[in-house]
């Protein structure tokens, strides 16, 4: 059987995953990407000779498909990711908590971590145990979806625990506030963290920029297997012509037997408007932003841990929720801090935001010198993720059109809009395509 020709539109993590899987199976792949850098909404940005990311990300040890694909394209995750035990740690000078899972088999790793946790009362610790026990008994599933806040109320979680652990975990994982976030999806994330084996619950922090972490190597691998990669090549239209799909990019046109649309949902809408208006209409999601504020200080600056949580308080211009010490991840970035603001409508411009973040750091760390960084840069992804609300309808990878597939973190899944969610979607689209042609 001849090699099927496949166009993958979009070189984000879903598109790269689909392209690698298809090329591995012998398909003739052409990968289109409108930007000059691969990675989509998890990519490298070059800023004044600094390689920054458009958003700081945390991976989990449970991201089995992402880690597997990294190995396939010749990468060593152990060298590119700093592995930390599951934790929720605040600066020692703040009125926070310090929970660090033990290096023991599950569920002892979490039990000992909770018993040793600082900043939590007996009531808080019993609340964690009650929630984890009930969730495990439920199989980490709900028959009827509700909000995360309603779920927490159902299991009598304390206000302090909600403020210091459940709320930041929900926002970090789903990029949606708990009062609006899906409890079903939140439980799926907790299943693979709090409820999983110790190594699966580990947090993995990238030591390199996000494009280097996988997408760049994926493009090289696809080309090595005979595929073609077209960066800076925006696909402007898609149409069915006889038994093939015609792709237009500028003045150029090409025909393929199969197409995987691996763009954002909003970009997929544009491509599908003339092909399938009903499907395009079903991709009309609400979105949540993510802002990452980078602040460069003297290279001698270091925090007490690579990652620390902070309490956001917009009324007092405290926007930051997590701060990462990039110098502990990458020696070339000593003194660089990355502060993440998820699911927050920031009522200020970037210049004022950078000033506010520096002031917040100085206050919570009790380090006045942090008010004056050498330089700062705030980067906002306005449509970073879909709003992960209860009972949200998400489209399957397969469409009703022969040879046309969707891939992206917004497709049907029990996972939120994460790197692993995108990768799994890309693999699912590739698997369905390959099964349809029986390679």
C-alpha positions, 0 to 999 in steps of 0.5 A, a space after each residue: 500500500 502506498 504511503 498516505 499523504 497527510 497535512 498536519 496544520 499547526 506545529 503546537 504540541 498536538 500537531 507535533 505529536 500527531 506528525 511524529 506518530 504518523 511519520 513513525 507509521 510510514 505516512 507522508 507528512 507535511 507539517 504547516 506552522 504559521 509561526 517561525 517557532 514551533 510549540 503553539 501556546 507553549 513555545 519559546 519567545 526571543 526577547 532582547 537576546 533572552 530565550 523566554 517562554 510565552 508561559 511557564 509550565 509544570 508537567 507531571 510524572 503522569 504525563 506518560 505520552 509526552 515523556 514517551 514521545 520525547 524519548 522517541 525523538 531522541 531527547 532525554 527527559 531526565 536531563 531536560 526536566 527537574 523532577 520534584 516531589 509533589 508539593 505546595 510550598 509558600 515563602 517561609 516569611 508568608 502566612 502560607 503552608 509547606 507541604 512536601 510529599 515524602 519519597 515513599 510509595 503511594 499513598 504513604 508519600 502523601 500521608 507522610 507529607 500531610 502529617 509533616 506539613 507546616 502551616 496547617 491545623 489538625 482540622 486542615 489535615 483531616 480535611 485533606 485526608 477526608 477528601 482524598 479518601 472519599 475521592 479514592 472511594 469514588 474512583 476519582 469520578 462524578 456521575 454529575 458534574 459540578 463546580 470545584 467549589 461545590 465539590 469542596 463544600 460537599 467534603 467540608 474543606 476548610 477555608 484555609 485549605 481551600 485558599 492555600 491548596 485547592 484554589 491554587 491547584 485548581 487554577 494551575 491545572 485548569 486555568 479556571 477559578 474553582 467557582 466556575 471550574 469543572 469538578 470532573 476534570 479537576 478530579 481527573 487531574 488529582 487522580 494522576 497526582 494526589 491519587 497516583 503512584 509517587 513518581 506519577 505525582 512528581 512535578 517536572 519543571 522544564 530546564 530548557 525553553 518549551 520549544 526545545 523541550 519537544 517541538 523542535 526535536 519533533 520537527 527534526 524527527 519528522 524531516 528525518 523520516 522523510 516528512 516536510 516542515 513548513 514554518 512561517 507558512 499560514 494555511 488560509 483555506 481548506 476545501 474538499 476537491 474530488 477525493 482529496 483535501 486542498 490546502 491553500 497557503 498564500 499563493 500556493 496550493 497542495 492536495 492531501 488524502 488526509 488533514 489533521 487540523 491541530 491549530 487552536 480551536 479559534 483558528 480551526 473555526 476559521 478553516 472549517 467555516 466553509 467546510 462544516 459550519 455546524 462543527 465550526 460553530 461548536 468550537 466557539 469556546 470561552 477562554 481564560 488568559 495566562 500572563 507570565 511576568 519575567 523579572 531579572 535580578 542580580 545573578 546572586 539572587 536565589 529563592 528557597 525553592 525552584 517553585 513557590 506559591 503566593 496568595 493572589 489578592 487583586 484588591 491589593 495589586 497582588 496578582 502573582 500566584 506562583 513564582 519560579 526561580 529560573 536560575 535553579 532550572 537553567 544556569 544561564 538564567 541566574 537571577 531570573 524569576 518567572 511569576 505566573 498569573 492564571 485565570 485572572 482578569 488583570 485590570 492594569 497594563 503590562 508596565 504597571 503589572 510588572 511594577 506590581 509584581 515586583 512589589 508583591 515579591 518584595 513584600 512576600 519574600 521580605 526582600 525590599 531589593 526585589 522592587 527594582 529588577 534590572 529588567 522585566 517583561 510580561 507576556 500574556 496569552 489572551 486565549 491560553 486555554 478554554 474555560 474548563 467549566 462543568 459539563 463542557 461539550 468538546 468535539 471528538 477527534 474524528 469528524 463526519 468528513 472522510 480524511 479530516 481530523 481534529 487535534 488539540 487540547 480542546 478536543 474530547 478528553 477527561 484532561 484540561 488544556 495542558 501539554 499532556 492533553 494536547 499530546 494525547 489528542 494529537 496521538 488520538 487523531 493519528 491513531 484514528 487516521 491510521 486505523 482508517 487506512 490500515 497502515 
